[in-house]
Amino acid sequence: MRFHKDRSGAWTHPAELGERDIEAFLTHLAVNRKLAESTQNQALAALLFLYRFVLRRELSDISALRATRPKRLPTVLAVPEVRRLLAAVPAGTMVRLMAELLYGCGLRVNECCTLRVMDVDLDRKQIMVRAGKGRRIGPRCCRRPPCPHSPCSAMAFAWFINATCDGDAATWPCPQA
């Protein structure tokens, strides 16, 4: 524990330190060094191990100032923001259809770009996602939400699939084809 020095400037051996010194060290980690809660917990566990098993000395209650995890709110767009975002994309284009699929079906970009004709089931309103994030074993299905006023129709899907297969079809990845 390279935290405490005596008056001469030499480091103090951990066996000579008490609970108050350990509390001061852990508080220093949280306040001055601004370390994460998990890092402070790891330092406390290491110190408890040092004192219990190496120095064979039990520590009483240690009440240092604890670091707290920051509250993280998920980044989600509100409904009006999504409407403005989709309105900014030209209607009737493949980009618009892809944006609607990304939002409406919860697809990731790579999953949307690697859709194939056999992955779209218009009767059940399902899209089969193969080789998704993390290369999960087996495909997963995601339901396509009803959208009567947008290009999410059989004709739009057919146009989408045909547009991706025209010309350089060999450059499009075909997972597990």
Rosetta blueprint (number, residue, H / E / L):
1 M L
2 R L
3 F L
4 H L
5 K E
6 D L
7 R L
8 S L
9 G L
10 A L
11 W E
12 T L
13 H L
14 P H
15 A H
16 E H
17 L L
18 G L
19 E H
20 R H
21 D H
22 I H
23 E H
24 A H
25 F H
26 L H
27 T H
28 H H
29 L H
30 A H
31 V H
32 N L
33 R L
34 K L
35 L L
36 A L
37 E H
38 S H
39 T H
40 Q H
41 N H
42 Q H
43 A H
44 L H
45 A H
46 A H
47 L H
48 L H
49 F H
50 L H
51 Y H
52 R H
53 F H
54 V H
55 L L
56 R L
57 R L
58 E L
59 L L
60 S L
61 D L
62 I L
63 S L
64 A L
65 L L
66 R L
67 A L
68 T L
69 R L
70 P L
71 K L
72 R L
73 L L
74 P L
75 T L
76 V L
77 L L
78 A L
79 V H
80 P H
81 E H
82 V H
83 R H
84 R H
85 L H
86 L H
87 A H
88 A H
89 V L
90 P L
91 A L
92 G L
93 T L
94 M H
95 V H
96 R H
97 L H
98 M H
99 A H
100 E H
101 L H
102 L H
103 Y H
104 G H
105 C H
106 G L
107 L L
108 R L
109 V H
110 N H
111 E H
112 C H
113 C H
114 T L
115 L L
116 R L
117 V H
118 M H
119 D H
120 V E
121 D E
122 L L
123 D L
124 R L
125 K L
126 Q E
127 I E
128 M E
129 V E
130 R L
131 A L
132 G L
133 K H
134 G H
135 R H
136 R L
137 I L
138 G L
139 P L
140 R E
141 C E
142 C E
143 R E
144 R L
145 P L
146 P L
147 C L
148 P L
149 H L
150 S L
151 P L
152 C L
153 S L
154 A H
155 M H
156 A H
157 F H
158 A H
159 W H
160 F H
161 I H
162 N H
163 A H
164 T H
165 C H
166 D L
167 G L
168 D L
169 A H
170 A H
171 T H
172 W L
173 P L
174 C L
175 P L
176 Q L
177 A L
